[in-house]
C-alpha cells in the first residue's frame, strides 16, 4: 500500500515527506496506522558518519496507533486495537526467554540498522528504490508501519493514543532504569545526569520508588525547574565548579546514579559521587573513551550499561500507564505535539532544548 513517510535522504539534510510503498504485513506482523510518534535523540544516529544505519531511511521508534490489518499467525491483536510500539527482539534467544528482551542477541541488527535480519520485503520509494524502514522494528515517522506483533502493546482505547508513543522507548528507558535495571529502593539516594525525556522520566520513577533524595543535574535552568516539579528534591547546575561537592552534600554519597548524556567527563563524575557499593547506570551513547581513576571502583562501586531500562514492554508500558492514571507519573507534561509535516522543526526544537519530548501527530496543530 502507498503511505506517507518522512525520509531522511542525507545525513546533513532535512526529512522529506514522500510517498512510499509499504508491503502488507507478513506472518507474525501487524499493520498500524500511526496516531503519534515521539522524536528521540536516538533518531539522530543515522546522521552520524559510519553508523550502522544510513540514509535513505525512515526513522521513528516511539510510535502509537491503531491496528488496521494482521498477518498470518497473529492471535494477540486484531484490527481496531490501540497499540504502543516498542523495540524489536527475537523472542527466543537466551536473554529474551529469561525476560531481558532489550539484551536480545540480535538487538543491534534488529533495531539500529533499519533492516530486518529475518529478511522482509523492502519499502520502495517513487523511483522503485529501497528505503530502510525497520528502524527499531517500526520506522514510525510515517502514516503507517508494519511491525512484529510481539513489540506492539495493546492499550485501552479510551487513552489519549497520540501521546503514548514515547512510552515505547525514551520514557520507558528512564523509568525502567530506575524500576528494573537499578532497582532503586525506598529511602535511598538517586542522581540523574541530564534532564531530558529519559532523565525526567527517571526522576518521576525515583519518586514513585520512594527514593529519599532525588537530584537532577543539567545545564538548562528550565528543565531543572521542571525536575523539581516532577519530584526532584535537589537540582544542580552541571557547569558548577563545585559539582562533585554539591552532589556529595546533597546525597552523602549516592546509592544510584544514572547518566543519560554519554559524555565521558559526566560519567566519571557520576561514578565519583557514588557511595561504597553504589551503582552507576549508563543509558547515553558514550561519546569517547572512558578513563577511570584506578581506585574508582575499589570500594564496591558498580558500573552498569543499560539498554531500554532492561524493560519488558508488555509489562512496563501498562505499569507506566496505570501510574499516570493515578497521577503519579505525569509523563504528558514532557510532551509537545507537532504536525507530522513539521518534523524538521520538531527536530530543531529538540536539539535546541526548547522541547523535552516532541511528538509528531497527523493533521495536528502545534500546541
C-alpha positions in Angstrom: 0.0 0.0 0.0 1.1 3.6 -0.6 1.8 5.6 2.6 3.3 8.9 3.5 6.7 8.8 5.3 9.4 11.2 6.4 12.5 10.0 4.6 16.0 11.1 5.6 17.9 11.3 2.3 21.2 12.6 3.5 23.0 12.7 6.9 23.2 16.5 6.8 19.8 17.1 5.1 16.2 17.5 6.2 13.5 14.9 6.3 11.3 14.9 3.2 7.7 13.8 3.2 7.4 11.3 0.4 5.0 8.6 -0.9 6.5 5.1 -0.4 5.2 1.6 -1.0 4.8 -0.4 2.2 4.4 -4.2 1.9 1.4 -6.0 3.5 2.0 -7.5 7.0 3.6 -10.9 6.8 3.4 -13.8 9.3 3.5 -12.5 12.8 3.2 -8.9 11.8 0.6 -6.2 12.0 -0.2 -3.0 10.0 -0.6 0.0 12.3 -1.9 3.4 11.4 0.3 5.8 13.3 -1.5 8.3 15.6 1.6 9.8 17.2 5.4 9.3 17.1 7.8 10.7 19.6 11.1 12.1 18.4 14.1 10.9 20.4 17.8 11.8 20.2 18.4 8.2 19.1 16.7 9.1 15.9 19.7 11.3 15.1 22.1 8.4 15.0 21.7 7.7 11.2 23.1 11.2 10.7 26.4 10.1 12.3 29.2 9.1 9.9 29.8 5.4 9.9 26.8 4.5 12.0 25.1 1.1 11.5 22.1 2.7 9.7 22.4 5.2 6.9 20.2 7.2 4.6 17.9 6.8 2.8 16.0 5.7 5.9 12.7 6.3 7.7 13.4 6.6 11.4 11.0 7.0 14.3 10.8 4.4 17.2 8.2 5.8 19.6 5.0 5.1 17.7 1.5 4.6 18.8 -1.5 3.8 16.6 -4.4 1.6 15.6 -4.1 -1.9 14.1 -5.6 -1.9 10.6 -4.6 -5.5 9.5 -2.9 -8.5 10.8 -0.7 -11.1 9.1 -0.9 -14.9 9.4 -0.4 -16.5 12.9 -1.3 -13.2 14.8 -3.7 -14.1 17.6 -2.8 -11.4 20.2 -4.1 -8.4 18.2 -7.0 -7.6 15.9 -8.0 -4.7 13.6 -9.2 -1.8 15.7 -6.8 -2.5 18.6 -4.9 0.5 20.0 -1.2 -0.2 20.5 2.0 1.3 21.6 5.1 0.2 19.7 8.4 -0.6 21.3 11.7 -2.1 20.3 12.1 -5.3 18.4 13.5 -8.6 19.8 13.7 -12.2 18.6 11.7 -13.7 21.5 13.6 -17.0 21.6 17.3 -16.3 22.4 18.5 -17.0 26.0 18.1 -13.4 27.1 14.6 -13.0 25.6 13.5 -16.2 27.2 14.9 -15.0 30.6 12.8 -11.8 30.5 15.5 -9.4 29.2 14.4 -8.7 25.6 16.4 -5.4 25.4 19.5 -7.6 25.6 18.3 -9.8 22.8 21.3 -11.4 21.0 20.1 -9.7 17.8 19.1 -6.4 19.3 21.5 -4.2 17.3 20.7 -5.6 13.8 17.0 -5.6 14.6 16.9 -2.1 15.9 19.8 0.0 14.7 20.4 -0.9 11.1 17.0 0.0 9.6 16.7 -3.5 8.2 15.1 -6.7 9.4 17.6 -9.6 9.9 14.7 -12.0 9.2 14.5 -10.6 5.7 11.4 -8.5 5.0 10.2 -7.1 1.7 11.7 -3.6 1.3 9.8 -0.4 1.4 10.2 1.3 -2.1 10.2 5.0 -3.0 8.6 6.5 -6.0 11.6 5.5 -8.2 11.3 1.9 -7.0 14.5 2.2 -4.9 14.6 0.6 -1.4 14.4 2.7 1.7 15.5 1.4 5.1 12.2 1.1 7.1 12.8 -1.2 10.1 14.3 1.3 12.5 13.7 -0.3 15.9 11.4 -2.6 14.1 8.9 0.1 13.2 10.1 3.3 11.4 7.1 5.1 12.7 7.8 8.6 11.2 5.1 7.6 8.7 1.4 7.4 8.3 1.6 3.6 8.7 4.0 1.0 9.9 4.4 -2.8 9.7 5.7 -4.2 13.0 6.1 -7.6 14.7 3.1 -8.3 16.9 5.4 -9.1 19.7 6.6 -5.5 20.0 3.1 -3.9 19.9 1.5 -3.5 23.3 -2.3 -3.3 23.4 -3.7 -0.4 25.4 -7.1 0.9 26.5 -8.9 2.7 23.6 -10.1 5.4 26.0 -6.5 6.6 26.5 -5.0 9.6 24.5 -3.3 7.4 22.0 -1.4 10.1 20.2 0.6 10.9 23.5 1.5 7.3 24.3 4.3 6.6 21.8 7.2 7.9 23.9 6.3 5.2 26.5 7.8 2.7 24.0 11.4 4.0 24.3 12.6 7.2 26.0 10.1 7.4 28.8 10.2 3.6 29.3 14.0 3.7 29.4 14.2 6.4 32.1 11.6 4.8 34.3 12.6 1.2 33.8 16.3 2.1 34.5 15.0 3.0 38.0 12.5 0.2 38.5 14.2 -2.7 36.7 17.9 -2.2 35.9 19.0 -0.3 39.0 16.2 -1.4 41.3 16.1 1.9 43.3 14.9 1.2 46.8 12.8 3.3 49.2 14.9 5.7 51.4 17.9 5.7 49.1 19.6 8.5 47.1 19.5 8.9 43.3 21.2 11.3 41.0 20.4 11.6 37.3 22.7 13.5 34.8 20.6 15.1 32.0 17.1 16.3 32.5 15.7 15.4 29.1 12.9 12.9 28.4 14.9 10.0 29.8 16.2 11.8 32.8 12.9 13.4 33.8 11.2 10.1 33.5 13.8 8.7 35.8 13.1 11.5 38.3 9.4 10.6 38.3 10.1 6.9 38.7 12.6 7.5 41.5 9.8 9.4 43.3 7.4 6.5 42.8 10.1 4.1 44.0 10.4 6.1 47.3 13.9 7.4 47.0 14.5 9.9 49.8 16.9 12.2 47.8 16.5 12.7 44.1 18.9 15.0 42.4 18.7 16.2 38.8 21.8 17.7 37.1 21.5 19.7 33.9 22.7 22.9 32.1 19.1 24.1 31.3 17.5 26.1 34.2 14.0 25.5 32.9 14.5 21.7 32.8 15.9 21.8 36.4 12.8 23.7 37.5 10.6 21.1 35.8 12.6 18.4 37.5 11.7 19.9 40.9 8.0 20.0 39.9 8.2 16.3 38.9 9.8 15.0 42.1 13.5 16.1 42.4 14.4 17.1 45.9 17.6 18.9 44.7 18.8 20.3 41.4 22.3 21.2 40.4 23.8 23.2 37.5 26.0 20.8 35.6 28.5 23.6 34.9 29.1 24.3 38.6 32.8 24.3 39.5 32.0 22.5 42.7 29.6 20.0 41.2 31.0 16.9 43.0 30.9 18.7 46.3 27.3 19.8 45.8 26.2 16.3 44.9 28.0 14.7 47.8 26.5 17.3 50.2 23.0 16.6 48.8 23.3 12.8 49.0 26.1 11.9 51.4 27.2 9.8 48.5 24.6 8.4 46.1 23.5 4.8 46.1 22.4 5.1 42.5 23.4 7.4 39.6 22.2 7.4 36.0 24.0 9.1 33.1 21.8 10.0 30.1 24.4 12.2 28.3 27.1 9.8 27.2 29.8 12.4 27.9 32.9 10.7 29.5 33.6 13.6 31.9 30.0 13.4 33.1 30.2 9.7 33.5 33.3 9.9 35.7 31.5 12.4 37.9 28.5 10.1 38.1 30.9 7.3 39.4 32.8 9.7 41.7 29.7 10.7 43.7 28.7 7.1 44.4 28.8 5.8 48.0 30.7 2.5 48.5 28.6 -0.3 46.9 26.7 2.3 44.8 25.8 1.7 41.2 26.1 4.0 38.2 23.8 3.2 35.2 24.7 4.3 31.7 22.0 4.8 29.1 23.6 7.5 27.0 25.5 6.6 23.8 29.1 7.0 25.0 30.9 9.9 23.2 34.5 8.8 23.5 36.9 6.8 25.7 36.0 6.4 29.3 39.1 6.5 31.6 38.6 5.8 35.3 40.8 6.5 38.3 42.5 3.3 39.5 40.5 3.5 42.7 37.2 4.5 41.2 35.7 1.0 41.6 37.8 -0.2 44.5 35.1 0.3 47.2 32.5 -1.9 45.7 31.1 0.6 43.2 29.5 -0.8 40.1 29.0 0.5 36.6 26.1 -0.9 34.5 25.4 -0.4 30.8 21.6 -0.2 30.3 19.5 -0.7 27.1 15.8 0.3 27.2 15.9 0.2 31.0 16.1 -3.6 30.9 12.3 -3.4 30.4 9.8 -6.0 29.2 7.5 -3.6 27.3 4.4 -5.8 27.7 4.8 -5.4 31.5 6.4 -1.9 31.8 4.2 0.1 29.5 0.9 -0.9 31.2 2.6 -0.2 34.5 3.5 3.3 33.5 0.0 4.0 32.1 -1.5 2.9 35.4 0.9 5.2 37.4 -0.1 8.0 35.0 -3.8 7.3 35.6 -3.1 7.6 39.4 -1.4 11.0 38.9 1.9 9.6 40.0 3.7 9.6 36.7 2.7 12.7 34.7 4.7 12.0 31.6 2.3 14.0 29.4 4.0 17.2 30.9 7.1 16.4 28.9 5.2 16.2 25.6 4.6 18.9 23.0 2.9 17.9 19.7 3.8 19.0 16.2 2.1 18.3 12.9 3.8 15.4 11.2 4.8 17.7 8.3 6.8 19.8 10.8 9.2 17.0 11.6 12.3 19.2 10.8 11.0 22.0 13.1 10.4 19.4 15.8 13.9 18.0 15.4 15.5 21.5 15.8 13.3 22.3 18.8 14.6 19.2 20.5 18.2 19.9 19.6 17.9 23.4 21.0 16.4 22.2 24.2 13.2 24.1 23.6 11.1 21.0 23.9 11.6 17.9 26.1 9.6 15.4 24.0 8.3 16.4 20.6 5.5 14.1 19.3 4.5 14.1 15.7 0.8 13.9 15.2 -1.0 13.6 11.8 -3.0 16.7 11.0 -2.4 18.2 14.4 -1.9 21.8 15.2 1.1 22.7 17.3 0.1 23.3 20.9 
